[in-house]
Amino acid sequence: MSMNTELLGNLICPRTGECLCVAAGDSELSIPLRQQFGKLGAPTEVFTQWVFNKSGTFAYPVFKDVLILISDMAVAWPQKEFLSADSKGLSVNPFAFSGATNVCGNEECRRIFNFKTEQFCDHMPYTSQMVVEFMSADGNILDCLSLRDSCLRVAVDLDFWALFNGNTSGIHKVCADATIACFGPCSIDCAFSNSMHHIPTQSTRFYRDILVSLKSGGRFVGIETQGLLAKLALNMVLCMPRFAMPHSFRNIDDERNLLREWLRVPIEKRLTDAGIRSFDCNKTLFHTVYSFSKVQQKCLRSP
Ligand SMILES: C[S@@+](CC[C@H](N)C(=O)[O-])C[C@H]1O[C@@H](n2cnc3c(N)ncnc32)[C@H](O)[C@@H]1O
């Protein structure tokens, strides 16, 4: 499947900030490049195309249907120089992740999944044309939202294998770091995430970037494990051996350090620190569902 051109026009090169396009012609993966990506663990046998920044100076590979939009993985063109010669020089290797997908194995997990899906549906305009899930893993939630057929659904995650192996249909997959803007100004109708706790120290930057990337009137919706019971559960988990833990607490245990850091700062403060003055926060005992919109304004996009 070749990359969707509407999506590419809205993504930006993490090195130059230009939008992206597929160039005709020189799409061959030369042998040295095949080796370089292969060394990092990429499935080079399913390489499909190069995606270029507008001026044609950097190229990013697509493996099957997953675009690798990571600064360190940019290939300088036309020299075809791989910018990071080995995995030691990389700040992150997307091919070294575990590929864990959101498999709901038990009733409790399914209940939480359904709760989140319903909340996201309730808070998202059905008419959204470009909907992006950040830190999506395989994009399972995105796949279950009721949105217009013509809507472009985009899953963004650093874990290449989660995107690659995900059992989702009709989802566009971008392997990118959520802490570095990868969408251009005024390009997204609706963005959402239930995993902001994975970037607890970079939320301010993320929310600021999202405000820029949202179209005028566009919305961000988030759900996080937050609130009194979440803190209590975390404290219980911190002093409980894993074998004695109820199953529903195991996710908390897996992410204990991230959650501890995330729960130190209330969401309201994170949002106001990012300059977002108007937002909605609905709290349940375990979760906070929050959203904010970009004020209606004329969105100026560079040509
Ligand atoms: C627990 S999973 C949640 C997946 C998804 N939100 C869901 O509920 O199905 C968290 C995901 O965040 C991703 N992640 C963590 N830090 C990230 C970052 N800086 N940029 C993009 N993805 C990131 C991980 O790779 C992982 O797939």
Ligand as a Chemical Component Dictionary entry (heavy atoms), coordinates in Angstrom:
data_LIG
# 
_chem_comp.id                   LIG 
_chem_comp.type                 NON-POLYMER 
_chem_comp.pdbx_formal_charge   0 
_chem_comp.three_letter_code    LIG 
# 
loop_
_chem_comp_atom.comp_id 
_chem_comp_atom.atom_id 
_chem_comp_atom.alt_atom_id 
_chem_comp_atom.type_symbol 
_chem_comp_atom.charge 
_chem_comp_atom.model_Cartn_x 
_chem_comp_atom.model_Cartn_y 
_chem_comp_atom.model_Cartn_z 
_chem_comp_atom.pdbx_ordinal 
LIG C1  C1  C 0  0.605  1.240 27.023 1  
LIG S1  S1  S 1  0.859  1.554 25.336 2  
LIG C2  C2  C 0  -0.734 2.214 25.004 3  
LIG C3  C3  C 0  -1.165 2.034 23.651 4  
LIG C4  C4  C 0  -2.534 2.624 23.268 5  
LIG N1  N1  N 0  -2.677 3.979 23.706 6  
LIG C5  C5  C 0  -3.654 1.748 23.755 7  
LIG O1  O1  O 0  -4.278 2.076 24.746 8  
LIG O2  O2  O -1 -3.899 0.739 23.106 9  
LIG C6  C6  C 0  1.895  3.000 25.294 10 
LIG C7  C7  C 0  2.522  3.229 23.937 11 
LIG O3  O3  O 0  3.216  4.480 23.986 12 
LIG C8  C8  C 0  4.306  4.360 23.085 13 
LIG N2  N2  N 0  5.239  5.465 23.360 14 
LIG C9  C9  C 0  5.916  5.707 24.503 15 
LIG N3  N3  N 0  6.665  6.838 24.379 16 
LIG C10 C10 C 0  6.430  7.312 23.120 17 
LIG C11 C11 C 0  6.893  8.449 22.392 18 
LIG N4  N4  N 0  7.757  9.327 22.928 19 
LIG N5  N5  N 0  6.448  8.638 21.139 20 
LIG C12 C12 C 0  5.573  7.757 20.564 21 
LIG N6  N6  N 0  5.104  6.666 21.207 22 
LIG C13 C13 C 0  5.524  6.438 22.468 23 
LIG C14 C14 C 0  4.849  2.974 23.360 24 
LIG O4  O4  O 0  5.624  2.509 22.286 25 
LIG C15 C15 C 0  3.558  2.188 23.548 26 
LIG O5  O5  O 0  3.156  1.562 22.362 27 
# 
loop_
_chem_comp_bond.comp_id 
_chem_comp_bond.atom_id_1 
_chem_comp_bond.atom_id_2 
_chem_comp_bond.value_order 
_chem_comp_bond.pdbx_ordinal 
LIG C1  S1  SING 1  
LIG S1  C2  SING 2  
LIG S1  C6  SING 3  
LIG C2  C3  SING 4  
LIG C3  C4  SING 5  
LIG C4  N1  SING 6  
LIG C4  C5  SING 7  
LIG C5  O1  DOUB 8  
LIG C5  O2  SING 9  
LIG C6  C7  SING 10 
LIG C7  O3  SING 11 
LIG C7  C15 SING 12 
LIG O3  C8  SING 13 
LIG C8  N2  SING 14 
LIG C8  C14 SING 15 
LIG N2  C9  SING 16 
LIG N2  C13 SING 17 
LIG C9  N3  DOUB 18 
LIG N3  C10 SING 19 
LIG C10 C11 SING 20 
LIG C10 C13 DOUB 21 
LIG C11 N4  SING 22 
LIG C11 N5  DOUB 23 
LIG N5  C12 SING 24 
LIG C12 N6  DOUB 25 
LIG N6  C13 SING 26 
LIG C14 O4  SING 27 
LIG C14 C15 SING 28 
LIG C15 O5  SING 29 
# 
